[in-house]
Amino acid sequence: MSATLLDRMLSRVGKAREDLPELISKGEADEVMDTPDLRRIVGLPRRGEVEADHVQWSKLLRSKRAPSNPQMLRPLQAQALQEIYEKGGLLGAIRVGGGKTLITKLAPVVLKAKKPVLLIPAALRSKTIREFAKLDVHWKRHGNLKLVTYEFLSRPKNANYLTQYAPDCLICDEVHKLKNPDAAVTRRVSRYMRENPLTAFVGLSGTITKRSITDFAHLLAWALKPGYTPLPVKKEELNTWARCVDVKVDGKRPKPGALAKLGPVSNVNESRSTVAKRIRDTQGVIVAQGEDVDASIIIRSWRPVVPPEITEALDQLRNEGVVPWGDTIADRMEVYRHARSLVCGFAYRWDPPAPPEWLKARRAWRGFVRDVLAENIDGLDSEMRIAKAVMDRKLPDGGRLRRWAEIRKSFEVNSVPVWISDLVLRQAIIRIQKAKVPTIVWVEHIAVGEKLRELTAWPFFHRQGRDHRGRAIEDARGETVIASIGSNIEGRNLQAWAHNSVISPLSNGLQWEQLIGRTHRFGQEADEVRFDVMIGDELVLDGFRQAFADARYQATLTSQSQKLLLADTDLTI
Amino acid sequence: MGMFRGMNDADPAGTRNPYFLEGKYVVRIVSCTTIASRLNVPFFIVESEIMESTNEELPVGVTVSTLYNLQKDMGLPNVKRFIGVANGLTDPEEIKEQVTEEVAELTVSEEQPLTGVILRVNARKHVTKKGDEIVVVDWMPYEN
């Protein structure tokens, strides 16, 4: 009987039973299917054992003005440049300290590009200009290379920048900034690459994937072009592969099925390794460990004495969701964020204070959000999602969101840091001074950096990695310095320091990889690179543990060892 | 709170299609698709264009979306009934037997075999055990 309805539906669209497998295989399949795209991937050539001649490449790319004791390309850099030359693009998962800057500088030379654009994070702009100036002494320069920041490209007014400038080559340092397909900057690059598919694309990052092969499948297609990427081009097929090999998968994991044509797939780890190897073996893809750094990493935590006024504020935050001066916290992320500032000794106060009606509406809405979150309802796990459910009339809120929305714009919050106690920071200062070695003091908050500077006169490097005198952090070697994590975590070469004091430990494994890589990198001369991590509260410790979980995940997914996991770590506090 | 920028001017129904409001309608099916939400929750979505309406807020010509969460207990049964009715079946036993997984897959395939099918819709208010008021959509064959 079931044939009747099925046949009737098929005939309605002019199809028959034999067409059915093709018709219904377009959704996410229960197993990886043997498709033309899979057969294409199986047939892609694999890189042979031939290594690029780094001496020859160094000679080719050396500046005519190079000094008599010239720099040499590292073998990895030469390999990357050779593949850029041969394939017209590259995706390079090159770890922190692997020498990416010189590759980004020489890629447009190798490609003989006419209008190359180098995309970089805004925080690295001045550092890149300085490093390129130094490298110009040794290496050929491209006279028409344009530096553009991801932040510039993401602004609405610059939405058509790429179309108007029409580069023939995009080089993307820290290319993980283009990982999120929904981000404005990714959409702009994606549109440009779709409309100009012959544009050469070189993407480099030490942290190219966080959770899934879908993080970088589009980058591979841009770099190698769709017919040559080692991952499926069709979204549905890619998603089936991803659900088969990604570490975290909701629902049932598809069977590897036809993935077996690529290599062994007897379990998830084996399938993942097989896909990873297929990607790594493709010319135009470089997956490399950083250069060996002959220094061990030591991580030690320490717990400051927290004064009672801070302990009370932390208890109130944890138990009642209220911060000093009365604002109500909506979700766990906010609790964590406020805890991180409180353990340093300060909280943010609104200046001027909010009008009572405004505060009442805000508290009513945020109290509602907090209550909904406490119920752990599927799909309602953030303030934004709860607001959307209310707006979609799926969640009754008694008009709280409407009242809050009506009054919200009548008052603009101006937060100013107010210090409750600087006792914790003074303990950190004593520890750093006792060590009697130049130290980088890593801080998350500007307020903490400025307070430390006030207490010690150490220079504070934040915007663009510069201090109040405009000095670059790299020029302060031999000194103890305060460094904003946000401004200095990526791209800086800080191997002149071997001692780090982390006032606000990060909860993200990828960020730790970057932070450790600032000092634990090529050129580090010390035997050990040390990180003293201040843990002022259990909430902060929980966050730090999450970073280790992230790092383990990373190591599995990318086959790249993670510095956090290489460290000799003691979290006893 | 940057996430709420523009809230005052926002249409609560969003820029997507609206959902059915209480009323009786005649609709023409535009498409049947599936989508995974950001939390990877699978939804079956019916888009239909209103041809007759008793609710002024959803006049003729408006395209309406109906979503079924396939992870909910009643998700698959509701989809099964919809597909059955859209194919002219009314007997529950017949629907149970004939609307198979393959039929459902074909329904959401690129061929879209249900596009153009005309149905009656009775959208009625229902109060859940929790006290929430929701609109339940009953699909019925269109018979002149």
Interface residues (C-beta under 8 A of the other chain):
Chain A: M1 S2 T4 L5 L6 R8 M9 L10 R12 V13 K15 L20 L23 I24 K26 G27 D250 G251 D378 G379 D381 E383 M384 A387 M391 D392 R393 P396 A405 E406 R408 K409 V413
Chain B: M1 M3 F4 M7 N8 A10 P12 A13 G14 Y19 T34 S37 L39 N40 V41 Q71 N87 L89 E94 E97 Q98 V99 T100 E102 V103 E105 L106 T107 V108 S109 E110 E111 Q112 P113 L114 D132 E133
